[in-house]
Amino acid sequence: MKKNLFSLAALLLAGFTATAQEVKFEEYDLDNGMHVILHQDNSAPVVTTSVMYHVGAKDENPERTGMAHFFEHLLFEGTKNIERGEWFTIVSSNGGSNNANTTDDRTYYYEVFPSNSVELGLWMESERLMHPIINQIGVDTQNEVVKEEKRLRVDNAPYGNILAEVKQYMFKKHPYKGTTIGKMEHLDAATLEEFQAFNKKFYVPNNAVLVVAGDIDVPAVKKMIKDYFGPIPRGKDIARNFPKEDPITEPIRAKAYDNNIQIPAVIAAYRTPSFKERDAYVLDMISSYLSDGKTSKLYKKLVDNKKMALQVAAVNLSQEDYGTYALFALPQGDVSLDDLVKEMDEEVVKVQNELISEKDYQKLQNKFENQFVNSNSSISGIANSLARYYMLYGDVNLINNEIDIYRSITREEMQSVAKKYLNPNQRLILEYLPKKDDN
């Protein structure tokens, strides 16, 4: 009886989730190539205005790394009609907040305002695109800001360089081998003309998507968009032809050292496909099965039961062109890194050779349903998703139906994908070690 009631409750929840999560939107293109997505939600007097540009660290000159992230900072400096240093003051004085972030694949700017300030948000983003002031004062100022960020988040942070160390072995040809924050000597060497050229190439309307989400009057917002963004001239089309990586067919072993740690770490990393590929979704489920939460297989085994690890994780780091799947562990006491790898491998081999239990499979489905609901629980979250699904996936409606991909993944498919990608001859084993005086 309890089982029947549970099944009924699960069905009702699934039906509710599917209905509650539908996000309605309208999309169109301006004559200059800018893509526009509108989402109306009048349940609260809040609006998000955002622009995502298809430019990230992978688009940089290899001798000028960090440029995309630098622009995330530089384009808050000021514009023809917004005085230097006034951007954040204007936003906060109108009851808003704003931020930006950069990855290897894209750069995203957004404001959250009371809905009566939607025009202000649109004007400010059009100013950033049409009238940015890129001068030596701004470059010098933001150079120091970025250097401090690198010191704080990378150079002086425990395990701060671990991803950079992994990437240089995962990618020999593709620009993913670099880091988003880049090398400071590259930014120091860049001329003002190089910064201006980067802006002219990538910050153009036909390389961007504008999203307006929240409590909006759609016809009025369409007119504002036409007025503010329509006059911006189209830029040159951007051609991308990044080199393809050769398959990893032999194991790679490497060591890296960090002044900021006392406990070593070990990483087993595998190159995986783009997040647009179905296999990437399957790898998401495998990583969740192995290490999401204290009841996951790796945590229970290595942290709780055997007490061999202080921390353990399986992470699928998917990107637009490739991904990196990483197993990570910190040893407890004198446990060797090789023993940790051996124990993690045993759990991977189980996934490859045995179907996970029906109970664990249903638990995974519930987790992904919950994540899907939470991703669309705020207007700003919806705006981000709409921009990302258009820009990087080429399918805005994934905001509504991506969960169907996870629902359709079978236990047999998890087994098959684990066999395809997670093999010892296809990986890097990186020992990330405390730095000693003689290293």
N, C-alpha and C positions, 0 to 999 in steps of 0.2 A: 504493500500500500504506500509506504513512504517513497519507494522508488518511482511509483506511478505519479505521485504528487510532485516529486522532484522533476520528473520529465515534463510534466505539464507546465510547471513554473518556468523551466528552461525554455520551452517553446514560446510561452507568453513573453518572456524577457527578450528573446530573439526577435519576435515580431515587433515589440515596442521599440527596440533599438533600431531596427531597419527603418521604421517610420520616423522616429525622433531625429535620426541623423541625416535626413535628406536636406541638403543645402541647395537652395535654388539660386541661380545666378544667370546673368546675361553677359555675353561677351561680344566684342566687335573690334574692328581695327580703325584707327584714324588714317587719313590719307598719307601721313608721314611714316606709317608702318608700326606705330605704337599700338600694342594690344591693350585692350581695356576690359576689365571684368568688374561687374557690379553685383553686389549682394545686398539685398534689402532685408533688414531685420529691425522692426520698429518696437521691439519689446523693451528697449532701454535707450535713453537719449545719448548714445555714444556712437562715434564713428571712427574707423581706422582708414587712413589714407596711406598707401604704401606703393613703392616702386621697387621692382626687382630687375637688376641688370644682369645680362648673361655674360658676366666677366668675373673671373676668379683667378686664383694663383696659377692655374695651369695656362692662362693666357699670357703670362709675362715673358719678357725676354729673359732667358736663363741667366744673363749677366745683370739683371735688374729685378731680382726676386723681391717680394714684399710690396710691389707696386699696387696691386689690387687692394690689399688690406690698408695700405697707406691712404688710398683714396677714400676709403670708408671714413677716415678721420678728416682728411683734407677738405672734403665737400661739406663740412659743417663750418668752415672758416668764414664764409660770407659770400654774398653775390652782389651783383650790380645794385640791387635794391634792398639788400639786407646787410647792414653794416657788420664789419668784422667783429666777432664775439657776441653778436646779438641773437643768433639763432635760438639758443636754448632759453634765453630770456623771453623771446616772443612766444615760444611754445608754453612755457610754464605760466606766464602772465595771462594766458588765455585758458588756463585750466587743463592743459594737455601734458602729455609725456611723449618722448620719442627715443629712438635708438637705431642702431644699424649693426649689421654683422656680415662677415665675409667668410666664404669657404673656398675650396679649390675650384668650385664650379660657378658660383654666383655671388653677387653682393646685393644686400637687401636693406632698404631704408623705410622707416614707417613712423607715423604719428598717430596717437590716440587722443581725440578731442571730444568735448561735448559736441553733440551733433550740430549745434548752431554755428560751429566753427569749421564745418567741412570745407568751405571755400578757402579759408586760411590755409588749411592743410594742402589743398590742391595748388594754391598759389606758391606756397613754399617749395613743394616738390618740382613745380615747373621752373621756379627760379634756380633750383639746384641743377637742373638739366640745361636750361637755356642761358643763364647768366652767371655761371660760377666765376669767381675771381681766383685765379691760380697764379700767385705771385711768390716771390722769394721769401717774403715775411711769413706767409702761411706755410710754405714748405719747411722753413727752418723751425717754426713753432711745432708743427706736427711731427717733425723728425725726432724731436726730444720726447714728445708724448709716446710715440711708438717705441722708442728705445726703452723708456721706463716700463711700458707694458711688457716688452720682451724680457726685461730683467725680472719683473714680478712674476710673470706667468710661465716663463720658460727657464731662463738661466739660473734663477735662484729658487725654483720650485722643485721639491722632491719629485723625481720621475718626469720632470718637465720636458725632457728631450727624448723620451722613450719612443713616441710615435715617429719623430724625425729619424731616429736610428732605424726603425723598422722599414720606413718608406724607402730609404736609400737602397735597401736590398730587394724590396718587392718590385721596384720600378727602376729599370736601367735606361729605358728610352723615353717613356712617357713623362711629361712634366709633373705628374703626381709624385715624382721622386723628391720634389722640394717641399717646403713647408709654407703655410699660408702667411705666417708673419715674416718670412724671408730672412735675408742676411742684411745686417745693418750696413756693412761696407758697400753693398750694392746701392742702398738708398742714399748713402753719403756721396757716392760717385755720380748719381743721376743729376743731370742738368735740369734747369727749369723748363727748357724746351722739350725734354723727354717727358716730363710730367704733363705738359700741355698736350703733347702728341697722344699720350695714353688716353687722356680725357676725350680728345677729338675722335679717337677711333672707337672707343667702347661706350662712352656715355652719349648715345644717340637714341632717338625714339624707337627706331626699328630693331634695337637690341634690348628692349625693355618691355615690361608688362606693368601696367598701372592697375591697382586694385582699390576699390572704394567699397567698404563693407560697413553695414550698421544702419542706423536710423537716418535714412536718406530719402529725399524726394527724387526719384530717378530722372524724370525729365529735366528738373533743375540742375542736377549734377551733370547730366550729359551736356548741357549747355556750358556749364563751367569748364568741363574738360575740353570741349571744343575751343573755348575762348583762351584758355591758358596753355594747352598743349598743342592745339592744332597748328599754330604758327611756327612751331619749332621745326627746322628743316631736317629732312631725312639724312642720315649719314650713309657712308659707303657700306655695302654689305660686307659682313665679316666671314671670311672663309677659315674653317678649322680643318686641319689635316694632321692630327697628332700621330706620331709613330706608334705602331703596335708592339706590344711586348711579346717576346718569345716565351713559350711555356716553360715553367720551372719543372725540370725533370729529374734533378738531383738535389738531395738535401743540402742546405746551406747552414753552416754554423758560424756564429759571430759573437763578439763580445763588445760591450760598450761600457763606459764608466761615467759615474755621476758623483760630483763633489757633495751633493745635497742629500745623499741617502746613506743609511747604515745597514739596511736590510736589502739584500739582492732581490732581483725578480727574474723570472724566466718567461719568455714569450715564444709561442709557436704560432707562426703567421703563414697564411696561405693566400695566394692571389685568387680572387673570385670575380664574378661578372658584374656588370653594371646593375644598378638598382632597378633599371627598367626590365631586366630579365626575370622570368618567373623563378629561376633558381635562386635569385637573391632573396625572394620572399620565403622560400623554403629554408634557406640558411638562417633567416631571422628566427624562424620557429625552432630550428635546431639549437641556436644559441640560447634562446629562452628556456628550452627544455634542459639544457646543460647547466645553466648558471643564473637564471632569473629567480632570485629569492632564496630564502634559507631552506626551502624544501626541495630545491633543485638538486640534480644528481651530483654535480661536482662539489657544491657547498656541503651537502650532507656527508659526502664521502671524505673529503679532504680537510674540511674545517671542523665539522661536528664529530664525526665518528673516529677517523684516524688521527685527527689533530696534527696533520702534517703541514697545513697552510694557514696563514693568517688571513689570506684573501685569495679568492679565485674567481675568474670570470671567463666567459666565452662571448666574444663581441663580433658582430658582423658590421663592419664599417663600409657600407656601400656608397659609391659615388657614381657620377654620371657615366664615366667611361669604364672604370674597373672598381673592384672592391677589395678589401683586405679582411680576412677572417682571422681573428686572433684569440688564442688561448693564453691566459695570463695567470700567474700565481706568485705569491710571496710566501717563502718558506717559514715554517715555525721551528725555531731553535736551529738545530744542526742538520735538519733535513736537506738533502742535496737537491740541486735543481734538476738533475737527471731523473731522480726518483719522482719528482713532481710531474715531469713530462711523461714518465712511464704511467703514472696513475691517471693522468688526464687522457692519455692515449687509450687506456683500457675502456674508458667511458665512450670515447668516439668510436672505437671498434664495436662496442655493443650496439650503437646506433646503426652502424654499417651492416651488422650481421643479424640483428633481431629487430622486430617491430616493437616500437614503444607500446606500452600498455594502453588499452582503451581509456582507462581512467586518466592517465597522464595526457593523452591526446585531447580529451574533453577539457582538462584543466588549461591546456594551451589555448584552445579555442576561446575559452572564457577570458583569458588574459588579453588576447588580441581584440576581442569585442570591447573590453573595457578601455584599452588604449585608444581604440578608434573613437569611442564616445568622447573620451577626454580631449582628444586632439581637436575636436570641433565644439568644445564647450564654451569658448569665448569668441568674441568678434575678431579680436586680434589674431587668434589662432586660425580662424577660418580664412582671414585675409592672407596669412602666410601660406596656408595650404593651397589656396586658389592660385597664388602666384607661382609656387613651387611646382605644382602639378602641370601648369601650363608651360613654364619655362624649361623645366628639366625632364619632364615625362611626356610632354606633348599631348596630354589628355586631362583636361580640367575636371572631367566627371569622375576621376579617381577619388575625388573628395567624397563621393557618395558610394562608389562601388569597389574601392580598393579592398575593403573587408571581405568582399566575395572571393577575392583571390586567396586570402588566408583560409576562408571557409572551405575552399575546394581542394586544398592541399591534403594529401592522404599520408597515412603512416608509411606506406610503401614508397611514396615519393621522397619522404624524409630520408629513408634508408638509401635510396638510389643517389640522391644528391650528396649525401655524406660520403658515399663511395667514390663519387666523381671528383670531389674537390679536397677532401680532408685526409690526404695520404702522406706518409712520411717522406716520400721522394719528391713531394711538391711543395715543400715548405722551408721556412727559415726557423732555426732555433737560435734565439738571441738571449745571451746571458747579460743582464743589465746589472752592473756591479758597483759597489761603493768604490770611489776612486782612492787609491793609495798614492803615497808620495812618489813611488817608482813607476806609476802608470803614466 
